[in-house]
Amino acid sequence: MGIGNAIGNSTQEFCSDKYKDFQPPDGELWCEPVWDSLLCWPPTKASTTTKQKCPFEDVFDATKSVEKKCGYNGRWEGQNGTNNEEYSHGWANYTTCLTPEMLRLHGKVYTNTVEGNMKLDIAEKTRTLEFVGLSISLVALLASLAIFCRFRSLRNTRTRIHKNLFVAMVVQVLIRLTLYIDIEVLRRKTYGIQHGIGNTPVLCEASYALLEYTKTAMFMWMFIEGLFLHNMVTVTVFQENSYYRMYRFIGWGCPVIMTLVWAIITAFYYHPKSKFTRCWSGYNLSSYFWILEGPRFAVILLNFLFLLNIVRVLVVKLRQSHTSEIEQVLKAVRAAVVLLPLLGITNVLFMIEVPLHNVKKFALWSYSTHFLQSFQGLFIATLYCFLNGEVRLALDKTISVYLSLRGTDLQARRQSTFSGCQPQRIASVIEMEEEEIRPSGWIRLCCRGGNTPPPDRPADCLTMEPLWTPEPWTKASKFHSDHEDEL
């Protein structure tokens, strides 16, 4: 029985060069050296078994070993002791290398070979869907952040909460896309030494810790969205300004504590003996992951209760308005459907047990859950920003002023032939108007200090001719009127 080292035998070139001069002893049958895309197996005498350390690969425990048997005829044995001419490199049972969590998952996926391969194909297609959805969501979220930061009239507590939620989602999407691209690049690189995030010890753990932090922060800001909306609909007087510091602590501070506790426990107790385990492989399958999943599930539950009460208040208001029964039901259902992704309630699908026992059920679960998760940023950006009445009003105002200035400029050019002084007078007017609408920079717009109007008072109300006057947004009737186009 021979024992090899899996650390440096990870390339086909290395395997060919190492044993190119080997010649079997006269009169003896030996299996030729082979590289099976994971390990280089040395020449082995017939009817013997060689053993090596598990390769340094994702989901593998490098402290365990894997075996390969050379048959009596001098050929590597296939699965179940068979010999296949097409697969001269034989077969090695790498399931012995899997961590306990991944071994249980492997047993559920590979109930049989055919269904196992179908499930893997579904997972590959799901990854493509997820990549597309995350990319589109990233563009939508960045556009929404630009709009919220650009217009002073949109500065209030509600949009500040939106911006914090969008920032958490943007960072999460960027990290997730980076990790997916890294995995795909390493997968396609079949030759040479492979370096990436996944096999860089500190960088990999830090990336996943930051990913889980931003994901937890996203859930916390969704909870704040639900709490803020619930208070606006159900409470008559609510002084939200005094609560914004508490919101920031809940949204960004609490996830730091939870993520640190989870990361420390995972680093010390999740397969501590496996020094070569790659980047906490399968950490989301361990019991320690509920340090993060537990609070997230509690957020979903609380937001679901908020949703039920919001719909109840909406139904009461609709009944008071003497609308038809069918219209009441339709509007209540529409409100519930719109608020489900906004409050993160659809994420509960990821917390239920995956139906791996059936291919069709697994396909339905995989495509639906990953579609909702990857396009969640697009849904939220559309409903919180692009369909928001205040946002559309601010955009219409900017477009109107731009077209007015453009038209005035064209008119000035036409009249310059008849009067030498008129263009100068018109130009001075244009400069004054441009000075009024010129942005003072991204940082000053997003983080203005003493000149910032009160959080819930639009800056346009401070000018001589306000375009609109906001009303207190503290009653269910106002909530319904503002969001009637969305519901």
Number of C-alpha atoms within 10 A of each C-alpha: 11 14 15 17 15 18 13 14 19 24 19 18 13 14 19 14 9 13 16 9 7 11 10 13 9 6 6 9 18 22 26 20 19 19 18 17 13 16 25 26 26 21 19 24 24 18 17 16 16 18 18 20 19 26 26 20 18 17 20 25 25 25 15 16 19 19 19 22 24 25 23 15 14 19 23 31 24 21 12 7 13 11 17 15 10 7 12 16 21 23 21 18 12 16 16 16 21 21 20 18 16 19 16 12 15 14 13 16 21 17 13 10 10 9 16 19 13 16 21 13 13 18 16 12 15 19 17 12 16 23 20 16 21 26 17 16 25 25 14 23 25 17 15 23 20 14 17 22 22 20 20 20 20 23 22 18 18 17 18 18 19 21 20 20 24 23 17 22 23 23 18 23 24 15 17 18 18 14 19 15 13 15 14 11 14 17 10 8 11 13 12 11 10 14 12 14 18 23 19 12 15 11 14 18 20 14 18 19 16 18 21 23 25 26 19 26 27 26 27 28 27 25 27 24 21 25 18 19 20 21 20 22 22 16 12 12 12 14 10 16 12 9 12 17 10 11 21 16 13 17 25 19 14 15 23 19 11 16 22 13 14 18 21 11 14 18 13 10 10 19 16 11 12 15 10 19 23 21 23 19 22 19 17 13 14 14 12 17 18 14 15 19 16 11 16 23 17 13 23 23 16 17 25 20 13 20 22 14 15 25 19 13 19 22 17 13 16 21 13 9 11 9 11 10 10 9 11 19 13 12 18 19 14 15 20 17 12 15 22 16 20 21 25 27 20 16 20 13 16 13 11 8 7 14 16 20 14 14 16 14 12 17 20 12 17 21 17 13 18 21 17 19 21 22 22 22 27 22 20 24 24 17 18 19 22 18 14 16 16 16 19 13 15 19 15 12 13 14 12 12 15 14 12 13 17 13 11 16 15 11 13 18 12 12 13 13 10 9 11 10 10 15 19 13 11 16 14 12 14 17 12 12 13 14 11 9 12 10 13 11 12 12 10 14 17 19 10 14 9 6 8 16 18 13 17 19 19 20 19 17 15 10 8 7 8 11 11 12 10 10 8 11 17 19 16 24 15 15 16 18 11 15 15 13 11 16 18
